[in-house]
Amino acid sequence: MDAVMLLRDDLVSEVAKIVLTSGGKVLQEVILTKERVTIGRRLHNDIVLDDIRISGEHAVIVTVDGDSCVEDLNSTNGTQVNGQPVKTHYLRHGDVIKLAGYWLSYLKCGVEVEPTPD
C-alpha cells in the first residue's frame, strides 16, 4: 500500500502506521491514511488475517485528526490491547493490538517533510 503526502513549507506531520507480525515475522505495514481500516478474515477487509480464530469483520481502526481508536466489532474471540480485552481503545504510540496469533503494533512517528518547489 503506497501513501503520498504533499506538504508545503516546513510542516511536520505525524504519521501513524500498523506493523502486523506473527511468529516473530513482520507480515505487513499499513500506513493509516484512511479514516477506517478494517481488520478481519474476509477478503474485503483492509488487513486480511487468514485464521479461523479471526472473525469475518473482527475490528476496525478509526483515525480522525491524527488520533486513532481500535474498536472490536463484536468478534467471537475478542480484541486485546497491551494484554487487556477491549471493546474500544484510543491508541498511543507503542500500543500492541492482539488478535488470535497476530500482533498489530501501533506506531506514530513525526515525519519532517522538505519544502516542495513552487
Secondary structure, 3 states (H helix, E strand, C coil): CCCCCCCCCCCEEEEEEEEEEECCEEEEEEECCCCEEEEECCCCCCEECCCCCCCCCCEEEEEECCEEEEEECCCCCCEEECCEEECEEECCCCCEEEECCEEEEEEEEEEECCCCCC
